[in-house]
C-alpha cells in the first residue's frame, strides 16, 4: 500500500466532516495540516474536497482578506497558497530561529514581503477586534505582534546589529518593517536585547542634516529609513528601559490611552488629517558637547552612550493640532525659507499639502506650532507615509512673530498616523548651516480621550 495514500481503517473515518475540519482548524503549520490530511480518506476529504473550502475558512481564521476583495474574488486555491506561504516563512523565523542581518538574503526577502503584506492589508474590509486594553486590532495585527515577540526581528538576545561588509548593502525594507513593528514594543518594559545598540542610534540622531537627511531622492520624497529607525530605537530605549524616568512616567502616570499605540485603521496614501491630541518629547545636548560628540562620531562606532537632556529627565510636552485652520492664516516667508514646507500648492491636486495650526505646553512654557503635511509615495511597499514640517514659536499672531526664538521641526508621520519621528533645529539664524546646525531628535505620539489638566499640560518631570 502506498504510504502516502489515506487509510480507510482509522477512527476518523467514522467522524462527520464538520468535526474532521474542526480538528485541523487549531493547526497553523501547513505541514501539520498536510500530515493530518494523510491520516485517512475522511481527513483528506475534509481538507481538500469542496474546492478547498477548508483553506478559505482557515485563511479567514488567521488573516484579514486583502482590501476591496471578498472570498468570491479570491479563489480558494489562491487562499490556500497564500496561507501556506505565509506560515511557511513565519514559522521558519519563529520556530527555526532565523536571524536578520541586512534584509538581503532569500529568506529575509521572503519574510519581509510577508510582513509588508500583513502591514499593508491590516484592517482591510473594516474588520477589527478589541485587545485587553480596549484598543482596536485585527487578525493581521495579532500575527504581527506574535512575530515580534517570538522571532529575532527585535528580541535578538542582546546581539548588536552587524556592521556592513565591504560589498554589502542594507535593504530599506528591513528598516521600514522594524519601524512599523516597533509599535508593539512600546507598551511596557523590555529586556536590553530589544534596544539595538543605543550608541549607534545616538550617533545617528544627533548628526547634522546634510550628514543624515531625513528625505533623499531627486524630489526629496524617499524616506531615510535607516535614520528613522535609529530615531525610533533611540526613543524606544527611554520608553521601555525600567531605569529611565520616561519609562516611569509612561508606566505609572499614563493609562493605555496616553501611551504610544499601533495604528488602528487601514493604511492610506496621500495627505490626511491626523488626530488632534499628541504627547511627545525631544532630546538635546548643549552646544559644546554636541560639537565634540559629532566630531567623534566619524568613527564606525563612537563609544558609550552619553546623557541626553530633556528625554533623559523624563520630560514630556503636549500638542493639540487643528487641521482646519482659517483660510486667512498666513504662512510667513521666513518659515518657508527655513522649512521648505510647500510641495504641492495646487488645491485641486489629488494630494495637496495640508495646513495645520496648533498649540501646546513644553513643561511650563506654552508655545504655538504651525506647519504642513506633504504626501509621500509608498515606501518599500508600505503606503501611508507623510512628511510633516512645522515651526515652534511663542507669539500667537503670525504677523508679529519674531525671528529670535524659532524652532523648526521636520519629520515623518509613520503609516497609520499614530507616531511622528524626526529632527528639530534652532531656526532663528537667517543663514542656516545644515552642516552643523544646532538640533536633535524628537518624537510625538497620538493620544486618545480628554486632557486631565487644563490646556493639555503634562506632568513630565521637575524643571531644573
Secondary structure, 3 states (H helix, E strand, C coil): CCCCCCECCCHHHHCCHHHHHHHHCCCCCHHHHHHHHCCEHHHHHHHHHHHHHHHHHHHHHHCCCCCCCCCCCCCHHHHHHHHHHHHHHHHHHHCCCCCCCCCCCHHHHHHHHHHHHHHHCCCHHHCCEECCCCCEECHHHHHHHHHHHHCCCCCCCCCCCCCCCCCCCCCHHHHHHHHHHHHHHCCCCCCHHHCCCHHHHHHHHCCCCCCCCCEECCCCCEECHHHHHHHHHHHHHHHHCCCCHHHHHHHHHCCHHHCCCCCCCCCCCCCCCCCCEEEEEEEECCHHHHHHHHHHCCCCCCCCCCCCEEHHHCCCEEEEEECCCCCCCCCCHHHHHHHCCCCCCCCCCCCCCEEEEEEEEECCEEEEEEEEEEECCCECCECCCEEEEEEEECCCCHHHCCCCCCEEEEEEECCCCCEEEEEEEECCCCCCCCCCCCEEEEEEEECCCCCCCHHHCCCCCCCC
